[in-house]
Amino acid sequence: MNDDQYHVYGVVGSNMKMKCYVDGKLYYTFTENVPSDPVDMMIDYVRVYK
């Protein structure tokens, strides 16, 4: 697998919303049910569909 086959995922959160990014581009924004306390997020694995 080459480096160009990987993706970078990110989440930026605040009290009002959580923004989800894929490869540095905004993919989705949550504005409801956003946790008000700090949370830890762990990813066990990512499934890839072709």
N, C-alpha and C positions, 0 to 999 in steps of 0.2 A: 504494500500500500504506500503510495506517495503522499507527501505533505499536502499536495493540492486536492486530495480526496477527503481531507478532514474539514470539519466545520467548527466555528467558534460560537458558543452559545453564551448569552449574558442576560442578567436580570438586574434592573435598577428599580429600587422600591422606595416609596415614601408612605406617609400616612394616608394619602389620597389615591395613589395609583401605583401599579407595578408595570414597568415597560420591559418587554421581552425582545431580545435582539438575536439575530442569526447572522453571522459574518459581518457584524457591525451595522446592520440595517435593522431598523425597527420592524418587528414582525407582528406584535400584538400588544395592546395596552389593556390591563385589567383596571376597572374603576369600581367594581363591586366586590364585596367580601375580601377586602385587602386587610391583612393582619395589622393591628395597631401596635403590637409588641414585636420586638426583634425576633426573627426566626432563622433557623439553620435549614439549608436546603442541601440534600445529598442526592446525587444521581447514581443509581446502581448500574444501569446500562442504557444504551440507546439502541432501539431497533430500527433498522434501515429497510425500507421497502423499495423495490425496483419495479 
